[in-house]
Amino acid sequence: MRITLNHLIRSLEDILQIHAQVEYQPSRQGDVRDSLADITRAETLLGYRPLVDVRTGLEKTVQFFAERSTNQ
């Protein structure tokens, strides 16, 4: 499943109920344009299956940091 940075930003905007001011800049020499992870071998050899999808993982991460920021 391909997930773009824009998709992550939109998901976080939705979870946090905010509108992010995203500034796009020209790419720099050495910037990585695309990065892909293929878990096929882990699935085949180890029987790995993700326990949460990306959206749920983002929600849990936001909740984790929100709980810790109110306790300090």
PyMOL Python script that loads the backbone (N, CA, C, O; Angstrom):
from pymol import cmd

cmd.read_pdbstr("""\
ATOM      1  N   MET A   1       0.839  -1.166   0.000  1.00  0.00           N
ATOM      2  CA  MET A   1       0.000   0.000   0.000  1.00  0.00           C
ATOM      3  C   MET A   1       0.893   1.241   0.000  1.00  0.00           C
ATOM      4  O   MET A   1       1.761   1.379   0.862  1.00  0.00           O
ATOM      5  N   ARG A   2       0.691   2.120  -0.937  1.00  0.00           N
ATOM      6  CA  ARG A   2       1.482   3.345  -1.047  1.00  0.00           C
ATOM      7  C   ARG A   2       0.799   4.448  -0.246  1.00  0.00           C
ATOM      8  O   ARG A   2      -0.392   4.713  -0.412  1.00  0.00           O
ATOM      9  N   ILE A   3       1.575   5.083   0.623  1.00  0.00           N
ATOM     10  CA  ILE A   3       1.050   6.182   1.425  1.00  0.00           C
ATOM     11  C   ILE A   3       1.954   7.385   1.209  1.00  0.00           C
ATOM     12  O   ILE A   3       3.165   7.316   1.420  1.00  0.00           O
ATOM     13  N   THR A   4       1.355   8.478   0.790  1.00  0.00           N
ATOM     14  CA  THR A   4       2.128   9.684   0.518  1.00  0.00           C
ATOM     15  C   THR A   4       2.211  10.556   1.769  1.00  0.00           C
ATOM     16  O   THR A   4       1.437  10.396   2.713  1.00  0.00           O
ATOM     17  N   LEU A   5       3.161  11.471   1.750  1.00  0.00           N
ATOM     18  CA  LEU A   5       3.273  12.431   2.838  1.00  0.00           C
ATOM     19  C   LEU A   5       2.008  13.278   2.932  1.00  0.00           C
ATOM     20  O   LEU A   5       1.556  13.607   4.028  1.00  0.00           O
ATOM     21  N   ASN A   6       1.437  13.631   1.779  1.00  0.00           N
ATOM     22  CA  ASN A   6       0.186  14.394   1.784  1.00  0.00           C
ATOM     23  C   ASN A   6      -0.939  13.613   2.462  1.00  0.00           C
ATOM     24  O   ASN A   6      -1.756  14.196   3.175  1.00  0.00           O
ATOM     25  N   HIS A   7      -0.985  12.307   2.244  1.00  0.00           N
ATOM     26  CA  HIS A   7      -1.995  11.467   2.902  1.00  0.00           C
ATOM     27  C   HIS A   7      -1.806  11.494   4.419  1.00  0.00           C
ATOM     28  O   HIS A   7      -2.779  11.606   5.165  1.00  0.00           O
ATOM     29  N   LEU A   8      -0.553  11.391   4.876  1.00  0.00           N
ATOM     30  CA  LEU A   8      -0.286  11.437   6.310  1.00  0.00           C
ATOM     31  C   LEU A   8      -0.694  12.780   6.902  1.00  0.00           C
ATOM     32  O   LEU A   8      -1.272  12.837   7.988  1.00  0.00           O
ATOM     33  N   ILE A   9      -0.391  13.858   6.187  1.00  0.00           N
ATOM     34  CA  ILE A   9      -0.757  15.197   6.658  1.00  0.00           C
ATOM     35  C   ILE A   9      -2.272  15.323   6.774  1.00  0.00           C
ATOM     36  O   ILE A   9      -2.781  15.804   7.787  1.00  0.00           O
ATOM     37  N   ARG A  10      -2.996  14.891   5.735  1.00  0.00           N
ATOM     38  CA  ARG A  10      -4.466  14.964   5.778  1.00  0.00           C
ATOM     39  C   ARG A  10      -5.029  14.126   6.923  1.00  0.00           C
ATOM     40  O   ARG A  10      -5.973  14.542   7.595  1.00  0.00           O
ATOM     41  N   SER A  11      -4.453  12.957   7.141  1.00  0.00           N
ATOM     42  CA  SER A  11      -4.918  12.101   8.240  1.00  0.00           C
ATOM     43  C   SER A  11      -4.687  12.774   9.587  1.00  0.00           C
ATOM     44  O   SER A  11      -5.568  12.756  10.447  1.00  0.00           O
ATOM     45  N   LEU A  12      -3.509  13.366   9.779  1.00  0.00           N
ATOM     46  CA  LEU A  12      -3.220  14.049  11.038  1.00  0.00           C
ATOM     47  C   LEU A  12      -4.091  15.283  11.222  1.00  0.00           C
ATOM     48  O   LEU A  12      -4.517  15.582  12.338  1.00  0.00           O
ATOM     49  N   GLU A  13      -4.355  15.995  10.142  1.00  0.00           N
ATOM     50  CA  GLU A  13      -5.268  17.140  10.227  1.00  0.00           C
ATOM     51  C   GLU A  13      -6.639  16.682  10.726  1.00  0.00           C
ATOM     52  O   GLU A  13      -7.250  17.332  11.575  1.00  0.00           O
ATOM     53  N   ASP A  14      -7.109  15.570  10.195  1.00  0.00           N
ATOM     54  CA  ASP A  14      -8.415  15.033  10.577  1.00  0.00           C
ATOM     55  C   ASP A  14      -8.420  14.577  12.035  1.00  0.00           C
ATOM     56  O   ASP A  14      -9.349  14.883  12.782  1.00  0.00           O
ATOM     57  N   ILE A  15      -7.390  13.853  12.433  1.00  0.00           N
ATOM     58  CA  ILE A  15      -7.303  13.338  13.800  1.00  0.00           C
ATOM     59  C   ILE A  15      -7.203  14.484  14.805  1.00  0.00           C
ATOM     60  O   ILE A  15      -7.867  14.468  15.841  1.00  0.00           O
ATOM     61  N   LEU A  16      -6.372  15.474  14.493  1.00  0.00           N
ATOM     62  CA  LEU A  16      -6.137  16.591  15.414  1.00  0.00           C
ATOM     63  C   LEU A  16      -7.158  17.714  15.259  1.00  0.00           C
ATOM     64  O   LEU A  16      -7.185  18.656  16.051  1.00  0.00           O
ATOM     65  N   GLN A  17      -7.987  17.605  14.242  1.00  0.00           N
ATOM     66  CA  GLN A  17      -8.996  18.627  13.927  1.00  0.00           C
ATOM     67  C   GLN A  17      -8.351  20.006  13.768  1.00  0.00           C
ATOM     68  O   GLN A  17      -8.759  20.988  14.388  1.00  0.00           O
ATOM     69  N   ILE A  18      -7.326  20.035  12.910  1.00  0.00           N
ATOM     70  CA  ILE A  18      -6.613  21.279  12.606  1.00  0.00           C
ATOM     71  C   ILE A  18      -6.439  21.388  11.099  1.00  0.00           C
ATOM     72  O   ILE A  18      -6.725  20.449  10.357  1.00  0.00           O
ATOM     73  N   HIS A  19      -5.971  22.534  10.665  1.00  0.00           N
ATOM     74  CA  HIS A  19      -5.550  22.703   9.278  1.00  0.00           C
ATOM     75  C   HIS A  19      -4.078  23.079   9.302  1.00  0.00           C
ATOM     76  O   HIS A  19      -3.711  24.124   9.838  1.00  0.00           O
ATOM     77  N   ALA A  20      -3.241  22.241   8.730  1.00  0.00           N
ATOM     78  CA  ALA A  20      -1.800  22.485   8.712  1.00  0.00           C
ATOM     79  C   ALA A  20      -1.440  23.436   7.579  1.00  0.00           C
ATOM     80  O   ALA A  20      -1.977  23.335   6.476  1.00  0.00           O
ATOM     81  N   GLN A  21      -0.543  24.344   7.857  1.00  0.00           N
ATOM     82  CA  GLN A  21      -0.013  25.236   6.827  1.00  0.00           C
ATOM     83  C   GLN A  21       1.228  24.562   6.251  1.00  0.00           C
ATOM     84  O   GLN A  21       2.324  24.707   6.792  1.00  0.00           O
ATOM     85  N   VAL A  22       1.059  23.839   5.178  1.00  0.00           N
ATOM     86  CA  VAL A  22       2.153  23.089   4.565  1.00  0.00           C
ATOM     87  C   VAL A  22       2.869  23.985   3.565  1.00  0.00           C
ATOM     88  O   VAL A  22       2.240  24.605   2.708  1.00  0.00           O
ATOM     89  N   GLU A  23       4.169  24.044   3.681  1.00  0.00           N
ATOM     90  CA  GLU A  23       4.981  24.803   2.730  1.00  0.00           C
ATOM     91  C   GLU A  23       5.788  23.823   1.895  1.00  0.00           C
ATOM     92  O   GLU A  23       6.619  23.082   2.420  1.00  0.00           O
ATOM     93  N   TYR A  24       5.542  23.823   0.611  1.00  0.00           N
ATOM     94  CA  TYR A  24       6.285  22.968  -0.297  1.00  0.00           C
ATOM     95  C   TYR A  24       7.514  23.725  -0.786  1.00  0.00           C
ATOM     96  O   TYR A  24       7.419  24.883  -1.193  1.00  0.00           O
ATOM     97  N   GLN A  25       8.643  23.075  -0.743  1.00  0.00           N
ATOM     98  CA  GLN A  25       9.903  23.670  -1.170  1.00  0.00           C
ATOM     99  C   GLN A  25      10.467  22.839  -2.320  1.00  0.00           C
ATOM    100  O   GLN A  25      10.155  21.656  -2.447  1.00  0.00           O
ATOM    101  N   PRO A  26      11.293  23.457  -3.150  1.00  0.00           N
ATOM    102  CA  PRO A  26      11.949  22.677  -4.201  1.00  0.00           C
ATOM    103  C   PRO A  26      12.826  21.594  -3.566  1.00  0.00           C
ATOM    104  O   PRO A  26      13.393  21.789  -2.491  1.00  0.00           O
ATOM    105  N   SER A  27      12.925  20.468  -4.239  1.00  0.00           N
ATOM    106  CA  SER A  27      13.770  19.403  -3.707  1.00  0.00           C
ATOM    107  C   SER A  27      15.231  19.840  -3.736  1.00  0.00           C
ATOM    108  O   SER A  27      15.640  20.667  -4.551  1.00  0.00           O
ATOM    109  N   ARG A  28      15.998  19.261  -2.826  1.00  0.00           N
ATOM    110  CA  ARG A  28      17.419  19.568  -2.729  1.00  0.00           C
ATOM    111  C   ARG A  28      18.218  18.370  -3.216  1.00  0.00           C
ATOM    112  O   ARG A  28      17.717  17.246  -3.248  1.00  0.00           O
ATOM    113  N   GLN A  29      19.432  18.615  -3.586  1.00  0.00           N
ATOM    114  CA  GLN A  29      20.304  17.531  -4.013  1.00  0.00           C
ATOM    115  C   GLN A  29      20.431  16.527  -2.865  1.00  0.00           C
ATOM    116  O   GLN A  29      20.709  16.906  -1.727  1.00  0.00           O
ATOM    117  N   GLY A  30      20.230  15.272  -3.169  1.00  0.00           N
ATOM    118  CA  GLY A  30      20.328  14.223  -2.166  1.00  0.00           C
ATOM    119  C   GLY A  30      19.008  13.863  -1.505  1.00  0.00           C
ATOM    120  O   GLY A  30      18.936  12.868  -0.783  1.00  0.00           O
ATOM    121  N   ASP A  31      17.949  14.657  -1.737  1.00  0.00           N
ATOM    122  CA  ASP A  31      16.640  14.321  -1.175  1.00  0.00           C
ATOM    123  C   ASP A  31      16.141  13.000  -1.758  1.00  0.00           C
ATOM    124  O   ASP A  31      16.348  12.715  -2.938  1.00  0.00           O
ATOM    125  N   VAL A  32      15.492  12.207  -0.933  1.00  0.00           N
ATOM    126  CA  VAL A  32      14.892  10.953  -1.384  1.00  0.00           C
ATOM    127  C   VAL A  32      13.466  11.262  -1.824  1.00  0.00           C
ATOM    128  O   VAL A  32      12.655  11.733  -1.028  1.00  0.00           O
ATOM    129  N   ARG A  33      13.162  10.997  -3.090  1.00  0.00           N
ATOM    130  CA  ARG A  33      11.834  11.314  -3.617  1.00  0.00           C
ATOM    131  C   ARG A  33      10.798  10.286  -3.184  1.00  0.00           C
ATOM    132  O   ARG A  33       9.695  10.649  -2.777  1.00  0.00           O
ATOM    133  N   ASP A  34      11.142   9.023  -3.268  1.00  0.00           N
ATOM    134  CA  ASP A  34      10.231   7.938  -2.900  1.00  0.00           C
ATOM    135  C   ASP A  34      10.975   6.929  -2.041  1.00  0.00           C
ATOM    136  O   ASP A  34      12.153   6.652  -2.271  1.00  0.00           O
ATOM    137  N   SER A  35      10.295   6.392  -1.070  1.00  0.00           N
ATOM    138  CA  SER A  35      10.839   5.335  -0.235  1.00  0.00           C
ATOM    139  C   SER A  35       9.736   4.301  -0.046  1.00  0.00           C
ATOM    140  O   SER A  35       8.639   4.627   0.407  1.00  0.00           O
ATOM    141  N   LEU A  36      10.028   3.074  -0.391  1.00  0.00           N
ATOM    142  CA  LEU A  36       9.018   2.021  -0.324  1.00  0.00           C
ATOM    143  C   LEU A  36       9.502   0.882   0.561  1.00  0.00           C
ATOM    144  O   LEU A  36      10.670   0.495   0.507  1.00  0.00           O
ATOM    145  N   ALA A  37       8.617   0.359   1.359  1.00  0.00           N
ATOM    146  CA  ALA A  37       8.919  -0.809   2.183  1.00  0.00           C
ATOM    147  C   ALA A  37       8.014  -1.944   1.720  1.00  0.00           C
ATOM    148  O   ALA A  37       6.803  -1.772   1.578  1.00  0.00           O
ATOM    149  N   ASP A  38       8.611  -3.093   1.490  1.00  0.00           N
ATOM    150  CA  ASP A  38       7.853  -4.260   1.052  1.00  0.00           C
ATOM    151  C   ASP A  38       7.954  -5.321   2.139  1.00  0.00           C
ATOM    152  O   ASP A  38       9.040  -5.834   2.409  1.00  0.00           O
ATOM    153  N   ILE A  39       6.835  -5.651   2.758  1.00  0.00           N
ATOM    154  CA  ILE A  39       6.850  -6.617   3.858  1.00  0.00           C
ATOM    155  C   ILE A  39       6.531  -8.043   3.393  1.00  0.00           C
ATOM    156  O   ILE A  39       6.262  -8.920   4.214  1.00  0.00           O
ATOM    157  N   THR A  40       6.562  -8.268   2.092  1.00  0.00           N
ATOM    158  CA  THR A  40       6.209  -9.581   1.547  1.00  0.00           C
ATOM    159  C   THR A  40       7.049 -10.701   2.147  1.00  0.00           C
ATOM    160  O   THR A  40       6.510 -11.746   2.511  1.00  0.00           O
ATOM    161  N   ARG A  41       8.357 -10.502   2.256  1.00  0.00           N
ATOM    162  CA  ARG A  41       9.221 -11.562   2.805  1.00  0.00           C
ATOM    163  C   ARG A  41       8.896 -11.833   4.268  1.00  0.00           C
ATOM    164  O   ARG A  41       8.873 -12.987   4.696  1.00  0.00           O
ATOM    165  N   ALA A  42       8.646 -10.786   5.030  1.00  0.00           N
ATOM    166  CA  ALA A  42       8.288 -10.977   6.442  1.00  0.00           C
ATOM    167  C   ALA A  42       6.963 -11.727   6.554  1.00  0.00           C
ATOM    168  O   ALA A  42       6.786 -12.561   7.441  1.00  0.00           O
ATOM    169  N   GLU A  43       6.042 -11.423   5.652  1.00  0.00           N
ATOM    170  CA  GLU A  43       4.763 -12.140   5.647  1.00  0.00           C
ATOM    171  C   GLU A  43       4.979 -13.612   5.313  1.00  0.00           C
ATOM    172  O   GLU A  43       4.430 -14.498   5.969  1.00  0.00           O
ATOM    173  N   THR A  44       5.788 -13.861   4.282  1.00  0.00           N
ATOM    174  CA  THR A  44       6.008 -15.226   3.804  1.00  0.00           C
ATOM    175  C   THR A  44       6.835 -16.053   4.783  1.00  0.00           C
ATOM    176  O   THR A  44       6.450 -17.167   5.138  1.00  0.00           O
ATOM    177  N   LEU A  45       7.964 -15.513   5.216  1.00  0.00           N
ATOM    178  CA  LEU A  45       8.885 -16.283   6.049  1.00  0.00           C
ATOM    179  C   LEU A  45       8.494 -16.319   7.523  1.00  0.00           C
ATOM    180  O   LEU A  45       8.715 -17.323   8.200  1.00  0.00           O
ATOM    181  N   LEU A  46       7.925 -15.248   8.015  1.00  0.00           N
ATOM    182  CA  LEU A  46       7.652 -15.143   9.445  1.00  0.00           C
ATOM    183  C   LEU A  46       6.172 -15.181   9.800  1.00  0.00           C
ATOM    184  O   LEU A  46       5.803 -15.275  10.970  1.00  0.00           O
ATOM    185  N   GLY A  47       5.333 -15.108   8.773  1.00  0.00           N
ATOM    186  CA  GLY A  47       3.903 -15.051   9.036  1.00  0.00           C
ATOM    187  C   GLY A  47       3.465 -13.710   9.609  1.00  0.00           C
ATOM    188  O   GLY A  47       2.416 -13.607  10.245  1.00  0.00           O
ATOM    189  N   TYR A  48       4.283 -12.680   9.378  1.00  0.00           N
ATOM    190  CA  TYR A  48       3.990 -11.347   9.919  1.00  0.00           C
ATOM    191  C   TYR A  48       2.729 -10.772   9.300  1.00  0.00           C
ATOM    192  O   TYR A  48       2.515 -10.854   8.091  1.00  0.00           O
ATOM    193  N   ARG A  49       1.907 -10.192  10.149  1.00  0.00           N
ATOM    194  CA  ARG A  49       0.727  -9.448   9.711  1.00  0.00           C
ATOM    195  C   ARG A  49       0.638  -8.199  10.576  1.00  0.00           C
ATOM    196  O   ARG A  49       0.694  -8.302  11.802  1.00  0.00           O
ATOM    197  N   PRO A  50       0.502  -7.035   9.978  1.00  0.00           N
ATOM    198  CA  PRO A  50       0.360  -5.819  10.786  1.00  0.00           C
ATOM    199  C   PRO A  50      -0.874  -5.920  11.685  1.00  0.00           C
ATOM    200  O   PRO A  50      -1.914  -6.432  11.271  1.00  0.00           O
ATOM    201  N   LEU A  51      -0.748  -5.432  12.903  1.00  0.00           N
ATOM    202  CA  LEU A  51      -1.868  -5.478  13.842  1.00  0.00           C
ATOM    203  C   LEU A  51      -2.779  -4.266  13.718  1.00  0.00           C
ATOM    204  O   LEU A  51      -3.953  -4.334  14.082  1.00  0.00           O
ATOM    205  N   VAL A  52      -2.249  -3.155  13.206  1.00  0.00           N
ATOM    206  CA  VAL A  52      -3.045  -1.937  13.030  1.00  0.00           C
ATOM    207  C   VAL A  52      -2.751  -1.337  11.663  1.00  0.00           C
ATOM    208  O   VAL A  52      -1.667  -1.526  11.111  1.00  0.00           O
ATOM    209  N   ASP A  53      -3.718  -0.618  11.128  1.00  0.00           N
ATOM    210  CA  ASP A  53      -3.478   0.092   9.875  1.00  0.00           C
ATOM    211  C   ASP A  53      -2.837   1.445  10.184  1.00  0.00           C
ATOM    212  O   ASP A  53      -2.707   1.824  11.348  1.00  0.00           O
ATOM    213  N   VAL A  54      -2.443   2.159   9.157  1.00  0.00           N
ATOM    214  CA  VAL A  54      -1.732   3.422   9.336  1.00  0.00           C
ATOM    215  C   VAL A  54      -2.581   4.428  10.105  1.00  0.00           C
ATOM    216  O   VAL A  54      -2.079   5.077  11.023  1.00  0.00           O
ATOM    217  N   ARG A  55      -3.831   4.567   9.756  1.00  0.00           N
ATOM    218  CA  ARG A  55      -4.717   5.528  10.425  1.00  0.00           C
ATOM    219  C   ARG A  55      -4.807   5.231  11.922  1.00  0.00           C
ATOM    220  O   ARG A  55      -4.678   6.135  12.748  1.00  0.00           O
ATOM    221  N   THR A  56      -5.026   3.974  12.264  1.00  0.00           N
ATOM    222  CA  THR A  56      -5.122   3.592  13.668  1.00  0.00           C
ATOM    223  C   THR A  56      -3.802   3.846  14.387  1.00  0.00           C
ATOM    224  O   THR A  56      -3.793   4.300  15.532  1.00  0.00           O
ATOM    225  N   GLY A  57      -2.695   3.556  13.723  1.00  0.00           N
ATOM    226  CA  GLY A  57      -1.382   3.817  14.310  1.00  0.00           C
ATOM    227  C   GLY A  57      -1.166   5.293  14.591  1.00  0.00           C
ATOM    228  O   GLY A  57      -0.631   5.655  15.638  1.00  0.00           O
ATOM    229  N   LEU A  58      -1.581   6.151  13.660  1.00  0.00           N
ATOM    230  CA  LEU A  58      -1.477   7.595  13.878  1.00  0.00           C
ATOM    231  C   LEU A  58      -2.352   8.024  15.053  1.00  0.00           C
ATOM    232  O   LEU A  58      -1.921   8.812  15.895  1.00  0.00           O
ATOM    233  N   GLU A  59      -3.567   7.513  15.110  1.00  0.00           N
ATOM    234  CA  GLU A  59      -4.474   7.858  16.212  1.00  0.00           C
ATOM    235  C   GLU A  59      -3.878   7.459  17.557  1.00  0.00           C
ATOM    236  O   GLU A  59      -3.930   8.230  18.516  1.00  0.00           O
ATOM    237  N   LYS A  60      -3.311   6.256  17.629  1.00  0.00           N
ATOM    238  CA  LYS A  60      -2.712   5.783  18.879  1.00  0.00           C
ATOM    239  C   LYS A  60      -1.485   6.614  19.246  1.00  0.00           C
ATOM    240  O   LYS A  60      -1.251   6.888  20.424  1.00  0.00           O
ATOM    241  N   THR A  61      -0.709   7.011  18.257  1.00  0.00           N
ATOM    242  CA  THR A  61       0.473   7.836  18.512  1.00  0.00           C
ATOM    243  C   THR A  61       0.072   9.206  19.039  1.00  0.00           C
ATOM    244  O   THR A  61       0.663   9.700  19.999  1.00  0.00           O
ATOM    245  N   VAL A  62      -0.928   9.823  18.419  1.00  0.00           N
ATOM    246  CA  VAL A  62      -1.422  11.123  18.885  1.00  0.00           C
ATOM    247  C   VAL A  62      -1.936  10.991  20.318  1.00  0.00           C
ATOM    248  O   VAL A  62      -1.642  11.840  21.161  1.00  0.00           O
ATOM    249  N   GLN A  63      -2.691   9.949  20.596  1.00  0.00           N
ATOM    250  CA  GLN A  63      -3.221   9.735  21.945  1.00  0.00           C
ATOM    251  C   GLN A  63      -2.088   9.558  22.955  1.00  0.00           C
ATOM    252  O   GLN A  63      -2.145  10.113  24.052  1.00  0.00           O
ATOM    253  N   PHE A  64      -1.068   8.796  22.596  1.00  0.00           N
ATOM    254  CA  PHE A  64       0.086   8.557  23.468  1.00  0.00           C
ATOM    255  C   PHE A  64       0.731   9.876  23.885  1.00  0.00           C
ATOM    256  O   PHE A  64       0.966  10.112  25.070  1.00  0.00           O
ATOM    257  N   PHE A  65       1.015  10.738  22.903  1.00  0.00           N
ATOM    258  CA  PHE A  65       1.678  12.003  23.212  1.00  0.00           C
ATOM    259  C   PHE A  65       0.743  12.979  23.927  1.00  0.00           C
ATOM    260  O   PHE A  65       1.191  13.757  24.769  1.00  0.00           O
ATOM    261  N   ALA A  66      -0.531  12.946  23.604  1.00  0.00           N
ATOM    262  CA  ALA A  66      -1.492  13.824  24.278  1.00  0.00           C
ATOM    263  C   ALA A  66      -1.591  13.469  25.761  1.00  0.00           C
ATOM    264  O   ALA A  66      -1.640  14.361  26.608  1.00  0.00           O
ATOM    265  N   GLU A  67      -1.621  12.193  26.076  1.00  0.00           N
ATOM    266  CA  GLU A  67      -1.696  11.757  27.471  1.00  0.00           C
ATOM    267  C   GLU A  67      -0.458  12.168  28.253  1.00  0.00           C
ATOM    268  O   GLU A  67      -0.563  12.536  29.424  1.00  0.00           O
ATOM    269  N   ARG A  68       0.697  12.112  27.635  1.00  0.00           N
ATOM    270  CA  ARG A  68       1.930  12.450  28.327  1.00  0.00           C
ATOM    271  C   ARG A  68       2.138  13.954  28.454  1.00  0.00           C
ATOM    272  O   ARG A  68       2.782  14.413  29.397  1.00  0.00           O
ATOM    273  N   SER A  69       1.604  14.717  27.521  1.00  0.00           N
ATOM    274  CA  SER A  69       1.791  16.168  27.590  1.00  0.00           C
ATOM    275  C   SER A  69       0.919  16.789  28.677  1.00  0.00           C
ATOM    276  O   SER A  69       1.268  17.840  29.213  1.00  0.00           O
ATOM    277  N   THR A  70      -0.202  16.166  29.010  1.00  0.00           N
ATOM    278  CA  THR A  70      -1.075  16.713  30.054  1.00  0.00           C
ATOM    279  C   THR A  70      -0.616  16.308  31.446  1.00  0.00           C
ATOM    280  O   THR A  70      -1.069  16.880  32.438  1.00  0.00           O
ATOM    281  N   ASN A  71       0.273  15.335  31.532  1.00  0.00           N
ATOM    282  CA  ASN A  71       0.751  14.858  32.833  1.00  0.00           C
ATOM    283  C   ASN A  71       2.022  15.560  33.285  1.00  0.00           C
ATOM    284  O   ASN A  71       2.583  15.197  34.319  1.00  0.00           O
ATOM    285  N   GLN A  72       2.486  16.545  32.548  1.00  0.00           N
ATOM    286  CA  GLN A  72       3.749  17.203  32.922  1.00  0.00           C
ATOM    287  C   GLN A  72       3.537  18.608  33.370  1.00  0.00           C
ATOM    288  O   GLN A  72       4.496  19.297  33.717  1.00  0.00           O
TER     289      GLN A  72
END
""", "prot")
cmd.dss("prot")
cmd.show_as("cartoon", "prot")
cmd.util.cbc("prot")
cmd.orient("prot")
